[in-house]
Amino acid sequence: MNITIILTSTVNVNNNKVYLFQRDSESRKQLYIKSVLQWLTKTNFKIILVENSGYTFDELNNEKNVYNDRFEVITFTENSLESAKYLKNNNSKGDSELFAINYAFNNSKLIESSDFIIKITGRYFIPDLQDYLLSNDLTKYDSLTQNCKDRCEMVGSSYKNFNEIFNPIITDNNYWGHIESIWKKRTSKYDNVLTCKQFSIEKTQQGGKNIMFDLSLIHI
């Protein structure tokens, strides 16, 4: 089973987006780097770090070489892409994240060999995730959610269902920019959904609120 983790990141925030607490680029960058290094050294997953504000993470150039068979950084600038024009006046972080996930999928060299793809907010490292997934046969599942389905930090899909679960076009008339509702609605369409256990994580600053998390992804 080839599992690929897409870590989403934004170093230089768009101040028009709502629910932003951590706006300082340096502190955001350091959180992402810390997380990526843990994913690389403490797991065997394929790791795709996608960044949507043009930051290239030159600090990770050594890792790009050492882990070239399972790590890549994909960078773009959202407001310079013709295909992202529809996001220009959109204040939802989740909508931009959906676009970034698809941009990574369409531009990755690693993704084609994947059986299962899991999107995780780039600031978080989940120490027990690899052992947990290895104890579950992901070939039996269409999608994956974190323990609290009303949150948006982690969601996964089998490769064959990627274009449905991660489709960047949202047609739900009841959607008001809260991407959690989209993940929940889309994953709930499937009968075989792996709802993960409650994971312990290191105390980590949340991006949208002045809250430090150290309990689990059921709360974040």
C-alpha positions as CSV (number, residue, x, y, z in Angstrom):
1,M,0.0,0.0,0.0
2,N,1.6,3.3,-1.2
3,I,0.4,6.1,1.0
4,T,1.1,9.7,0.1
5,I,0.7,12.6,2.6
6,I,-0.1,16.0,1.1
7,L,1.0,18.7,3.6
8,T,-0.7,22.0,2.9
9,S,1.1,25.3,3.7
10,T,0.9,29.0,3.3
11,V,3.9,31.0,4.5
12,N,2.9,34.4,3.3
13,V,-0.8,34.7,4.2
14,N,-3.5,36.5,2.2
15,N,-4.9,38.9,4.8
16,N,-8.3,38.9,3.0
17,K,-8.8,35.4,4.3
18,V,-11.0,35.0,7.4
19,Y,-10.2,33.0,10.6
20,L,-6.5,33.9,10.5
21,F,-4.6,34.3,13.8
22,Q,-1.0,33.4,13.0
23,R,0.0,35.9,10.3
24,D,3.7,36.1,10.8
25,S,5.5,34.5,7.9
26,E,8.6,33.4,9.9
27,S,6.7,31.6,12.7
28,R,4.5,29.9,10.1
29,K,7.6,28.8,8.1
30,Q,9.3,27.4,11.2
31,L,6.2,25.4,12.1
32,Y,6.0,23.8,8.7
33,I,9.7,23.0,8.6
34,K,9.6,21.3,12.0
35,S,6.6,19.3,10.9
36,V,8.1,18.2,7.6
37,L,11.3,17.1,9.2
38,Q,9.4,14.8,11.5
39,W,7.3,13.3,8.7
40,L,10.5,12.6,6.8
41,T,12.6,11.2,9.6
42,K,9.9,9.4,11.7
43,T,7.7,7.9,8.9
44,N,8.2,6.2,5.6
45,F,5.3,8.0,3.8
46,K,5.7,9.8,0.6
47,I,5.5,13.5,1.5
48,I,4.3,16.3,-0.8
49,L,4.6,19.7,0.7
50,V,2.5,22.1,-1.3
51,E,2.9,25.9,-0.8
52,N,0.5,28.4,-2.3
53,S,2.2,31.8,-1.7
54,G,5.4,31.3,-3.7
55,Y,7.7,30.2,-0.9
56,T,10.1,27.5,-2.1
57,F,11.5,26.2,1.3
58,D,15.2,26.4,0.4
59,E,15.8,25.4,4.0
60,L,14.8,21.9,2.9
61,N,17.1,21.6,-0.1
62,N,19.2,18.9,1.6
63,E,16.0,16.9,2.4
64,K,14.9,17.3,-1.2
65,N,18.0,15.4,-2.2
66,V,18.3,12.9,0.6
67,Y,14.6,11.9,0.3
68,N,14.2,12.5,-3.4
69,D,12.4,9.2,-3.9
70,R,9.6,10.2,-1.5
71,F,9.7,13.9,-0.9
72,E,8.9,16.9,-3.1
73,V,8.0,20.5,-2.6
74,I,5.5,22.0,-5.0
75,T,5.2,25.8,-4.9
76,F,3.0,28.2,-6.7
77,T,1.5,31.7,-6.2
78,E,-2.2,31.5,-6.1
79,N,-2.9,35.0,-7.2
80,S,-0.7,34.7,-10.3
81,L,-2.4,31.6,-11.8
82,E,-5.1,32.0,-14.4
83,S,-6.8,28.8,-13.1
84,A,-7.1,30.3,-9.6
85,K,-8.7,33.5,-10.7
86,Y,-12.0,32.4,-9.2
87,L,-10.4,32.6,-5.8
88,K,-9.4,36.3,-6.1
89,N,-12.2,37.6,-3.9
90,N,-12.8,34.4,-2.0
91,N,-12.1,34.8,1.8
92,S,-12.2,31.0,2.6
93,K,-8.9,29.4,3.5
94,G,-10.5,26.0,2.8
95,D,-11.3,26.9,-0.8
96,S,-7.7,27.9,-1.4
97,E,-6.5,24.7,0.3
98,L,-8.7,22.6,-2.1
99,F,-7.1,24.3,-5.0
100,A,-3.6,23.7,-3.6
101,I,-4.4,20.0,-3.0
102,N,-5.4,19.6,-6.6
103,Y,-2.4,21.6,-7.8
104,A,-0.2,19.2,-6.0
105,F,-2.0,16.2,-7.4
106,N,-1.7,17.5,-11.0
107,N,2.0,18.5,-10.7
108,S,3.4,15.8,-8.5
109,K,5.9,13.2,-9.7
110,L,5.2,10.9,-6.8
111,I,1.4,10.9,-6.8
112,E,0.8,8.4,-9.6
113,S,2.1,5.5,-7.7
114,S,-0.1,6.2,-4.7
115,D,-2.9,4.0,-3.6
116,F,-4.2,6.3,-0.9
117,I,-3.8,10.1,-0.5
118,I,-4.2,11.9,2.8
119,K,-4.3,15.7,3.2
120,I,-3.0,17.0,6.5
121,T,-2.6,20.7,7.5
122,G,1.1,21.2,7.2
123,R,1.8,22.4,10.7
124,Y,0.8,19.2,12.4
125,F,2.8,16.0,12.8
126,I,0.9,12.9,14.0
127,P,3.4,10.4,15.6
128,D,1.1,7.4,15.7
129,L,-0.4,7.7,12.2
130,Q,1.9,5.4,10.4
131,D,1.5,2.5,12.9
132,Y,-2.2,3.1,13.0
133,L,-2.6,3.0,9.2
134,L,-0.4,-0.1,8.9
135,S,-2.8,-1.8,11.3
136,N,-5.7,-1.1,9.0
137,D,-6.1,-2.5,5.5
138,L,-6.6,0.7,3.5
139,T,-7.6,-1.2,0.4
140,K,-10.9,-1.8,2.1
141,Y,-11.7,1.9,2.4
142,D,-12.9,4.6,0.1
143,S,-12.0,7.5,2.3
144,L,-10.6,8.5,5.7
145,T,-11.5,11.1,8.3
146,Q,-10.0,12.3,11.5
147,N,-11.8,11.3,14.7
148,C,-13.9,14.5,14.7
149,K,-15.5,14.7,11.3
150,D,-16.6,18.3,11.9
151,R,-12.9,19.4,11.7
152,C,-10.7,19.9,8.6
153,E,-7.1,19.1,9.5
154,M,-7.0,15.6,8.0
155,V,-9.0,13.9,5.3
156,G,-8.0,11.0,3.0
157,S,-9.1,9.3,-0.1
158,S,-8.3,6.2,-2.2
159,Y,-6.6,7.2,-5.4
160,K,-9.7,6.3,-7.4
161,N,-11.9,8.6,-5.4
162,F,-9.6,11.6,-5.3
163,N,-11.4,13.6,-7.9
164,E,-14.7,13.3,-6.0
165,I,-13.5,13.9,-2.5
166,F,-11.0,16.7,-3.4
167,N,-12.9,18.3,-6.3
168,P,-12.1,22.0,-6.1
169,I,-15.5,23.0,-7.6
170,I,-18.1,23.3,-4.8
171,T,-21.7,23.2,-6.0
172,D,-23.4,22.9,-2.6
173,N,-25.8,25.9,-2.2
174,N,-25.6,25.6,1.6
175,Y,-21.8,26.1,1.6
176,W,-20.6,29.3,3.3
177,G,-16.8,28.8,3.2
178,H,-16.4,26.3,6.0
179,I,-14.6,23.5,4.3
180,E,-15.3,21.1,7.2
181,S,-18.8,20.7,5.9
182,I,-17.6,19.7,2.4
183,W,-15.2,17.1,3.7
184,K,-17.9,15.6,5.9
185,K,-20.5,15.6,3.2
186,R,-18.2,14.1,0.5
187,T,-16.7,11.4,2.7
188,S,-20.2,10.5,4.1
189,K,-21.3,9.4,0.6
190,Y,-19.2,6.3,1.0
191,D,-20.0,3.2,3.0
192,N,-16.4,2.3,3.7
193,V,-14.9,5.2,5.6
194,L,-12.0,4.8,8.1
195,T,-12.7,7.1,11.0
196,C,-9.4,7.4,12.8
197,K,-8.8,7.0,16.5
198,Q,-8.0,10.0,18.7
199,F,-4.3,10.8,18.1
200,S,-2.0,12.5,20.5
201,I,0.1,15.4,19.1
202,E,2.7,17.8,20.3
203,K,1.5,21.1,21.5
204,T,1.1,23.1,18.3
205,Q,-0.1,26.6,17.5
206,Q,-3.3,26.6,15.5
207,G,-3.3,28.9,12.5
208,G,-6.8,30.2,12.8
209,K,-7.2,30.8,16.5
210,N,-4.9,31.8,19.5
211,I,-5.0,28.2,20.7
212,M,-2.2,25.7,21.4
213,F,-3.2,22.1,20.9
214,D,-1.6,19.2,22.7
215,L,-4.4,16.8,23.0
216,S,-5.6,15.2,19.8
217,L,-7.0,15.7,16.3
218,I,-10.5,15.2,17.8
219,H,-10.2,18.7,19.2
220,I,-8.4,20.6,16.5
